[in-house]
């Protein structure tokens, strides 16, 4: 992390290795760095923004601020850069878990009309939420939703549906 800061941040480079190290020691003594593990947040922030030049430049500016401002804490400075990534990873995991659990229930054979009706209402609500998210993320280059079922109006009532270019069993 120190090498990154010295290499990329001009103000840190001016401090030199000893000066930058002393700034970190001072922050640690002042409890603005609670653990060496917090340095991972800085590295993760930098690495997760390498493809986005604007965000990456912001991370580098934040690294400079982190060294120059003795009151700036690690989490306060860098959590914003990794929070979105973690939320997306958690959402992807939740989607996988949701589909896996639903498939285990073999709900297609539910006979009770009241249960089928309740389940259908819940699935419609889930679909509406998923559709709203998908519309928000949809590329402007395509007019077709990747959530399109194999038969119009079917959704999860059919045995398969298309998600993107992949056919999935419901």
C-alpha positions in Angstrom: 0.0 0.0 0.0 2.8 2.4 0.8 4.5 1.6 -2.5 1.2 2.4 -4.3 0.8 5.7 -2.5 4.4 6.8 -3.2 4.1 5.7 -6.8 0.7 7.2 -7.7 0.1 10.1 -5.3 2.2 13.2 -5.8 1.9 14.6 -2.3 2.8 11.3 -0.8 5.8 11.0 -3.1 7.0 14.5 -1.8 6.8 13.1 1.7 9.3 10.3 0.8 9.1 6.8 2.1 10.2 7.8 5.7 7.7 10.7 5.9 4.9 8.7 4.5 5.6 5.8 6.9 5.6 8.3 9.8 2.2 9.6 8.7 0.9 6.1 8.9 2.4 5.5 12.3 0.9 8.7 13.6 -2.5 7.7 12.3 -2.2 4.3 13.9 -1.2 5.9 17.3 -4.2 8.3 16.9 -6.5 5.2 16.2 -7.3 6.4 12.7 -5.9 3.1 11.4 -7.2 0.4 13.7 -5.6 -2.6 12.0 -3.1 -3.3 9.2 -6.1 -5.1 7.6 -7.5 -1.7 6.9 -4.8 -1.2 4.3 -6.6 -3.9 2.3 -9.4 -1.5 1.9 -7.1 1.0 0.2 -5.7 -1.7 -2.1 -9.1 -3.1 -2.9 -10.4 0.5 -3.6 -7.5 1.0 -6.1 -7.8 -2.4 -7.7 -11.6 -2.3 -8.1 -11.4 1.1 -9.9 -8.5 0.3 -12.3 -10.9 0.0 -15.3 -12.6 3.3 -14.4 -10.2 6.1 -14.9 -12.4 8.7 -13.2 -13.0 6.6 -10.1 -9.4 5.5 -10.0 -8.2 9.2 -10.1 -10.6 9.8 -7.2 -9.1 6.9 -5.2 -5.6 8.3 -5.8 -6.8 11.8 -4.6 -8.3 10.1 -1.6 -4.9 8.3 -0.9 -3.3 11.7 -0.9 -5.9 13.1 1.5 -5.5 10.0 3.7 -1.8 10.7 4.2 -2.1 14.5 4.5 -5.2 14.7 6.7 -4.4 13.1 10.1 -8.1 13.0 11.1 -9.2 10.9 8.1 -10.0 7.3 9.0 -9.5 4.4 6.6 -13.1 3.2 6.5 -14.4 6.8 6.1 -12.0 7.4 3.2 -12.3 4.2 1.2 -15.5 2.3 2.0 -17.4 4.1 -0.7 -15.2 2.6 -3.4 -15.8 -1.0 -2.3 -19.3 -0.9 -0.9 -21.0 -1.0 -4.3 -18.9 -4.0 -5.4 -19.8 -5.9 -2.2 -23.5 -5.1 -2.6 -23.5 -6.4 -6.1 -21.6 -9.6 -5.1 -24.1 -10.1 -2.3 -27.0 -9.6 -4.6 -25.6 -12.1 -7.1 -25.2 -14.6 -4.4 -28.7 -14.0 -3.2 -30.0 -14.6 -6.7 -28.2 -17.9 -7.0 -29.4 -19.0 -3.5 -33.0 -18.0 -4.4 -33.1 -20.0 -7.6 -31.4 -23.0 -6.0 -33.9 -23.0 -3.2 -36.9 -22.6 -5.4 -35.8 -25.4 -7.7 -35.5 -27.7 -4.7 -39.1 -27.2 -3.8 -40.5 -28.6 -7.1 -43.3 -26.2 -6.9 -44.8 -27.1 -10.3 -46.7 -29.9 -8.7 -48.4 -27.9 -5.9 -52.0 -29.0 -6.0 -53.7 -26.7 -3.4 -55.4 -23.8 -5.3 -55.0 -21.3 -2.4 -51.3 -22.1 -2.0 -50.8 -21.9 -5.8 -52.6 -18.5 -5.8 -50.4 -17.2 -2.9 -47.3 -18.5 -4.6 -48.2 -16.9 -7.9 -48.8 -13.5 -6.2 -45.4 -13.7 -4.6 -43.7 -14.7 -7.8 -45.4 -11.8 -9.7 -44.1 -9.5 -7.0 -40.6 -10.9 -7.4 -40.8 -10.7 -11.2 -41.9 -7.1 -11.0 -39.0 -6.1 -8.8 -36.5 -8.1 -11.0 -38.0 -6.4 -14.1 -37.6 -3.0 -12.6 -34.0 -3.7 -11.8 -33.3 -5.2 -15.2 -34.8 -2.2 -16.9 -32.6 0.1 -14.9 -29.5 -1.9 -15.9 -30.6 -2.7 -19.5 -28.3 -1.6 -22.2 -29.6 1.1 -24.5 -28.4 -1.0 -27.5 -31.1 -3.7 -27.0 -34.8 -3.5 -26.8 -35.3 -7.1 -25.6 -35.3 -7.8 -21.9 -33.0 -10.7 -20.8 -35.8 -11.7 -18.5 -38.0 -12.8 -21.4 -39.7 -16.1 -20.8 -39.7 -18.8 -23.4 -43.4 -18.1 -24.0 -45.0 -14.7 -23.6 -46.8 -14.2 -20.3 -45.4 -17.5 -18.9 -42.6 -16.2 -16.6 -41.9 -19.0 -14.1 -45.0 -21.0 -15.0 -43.2 -22.5 -17.9 -40.6 -25.2 -17.5 -37.9 -23.0 -19.0 -37.2 -19.3 -19.5 -34.5 -17.3 -21.1 -32.2 -15.2 -19.0 -29.9 -13.3 -21.3 -28.8 -16.0 -23.8 -29.1 -18.9 -21.3 -32.3 -21.0 -20.9 -33.1 -21.7 -17.3 -35.4 -24.2 -15.7 -38.0 -22.7 -13.3 
